[in-house]
């Protein structure tokens, strides 16, 4: 089997599109699949670590 090897730009674009699609559809479980237990979110509201943003 021949597998297509993605470059980092394609991987980033795919991850972002998957995340945005889940966000737009209101599927919080799907959104959270992109987060690890030690992920960090930094925005104007502050800093959140891990899946505590759920």
ABEGO torsion letter per residue (X at the ends): XBBBBBBAAAAAAAAAAAAAAAAAAGBAAAAAAABBAABBBBBAAEBBBEAAAX
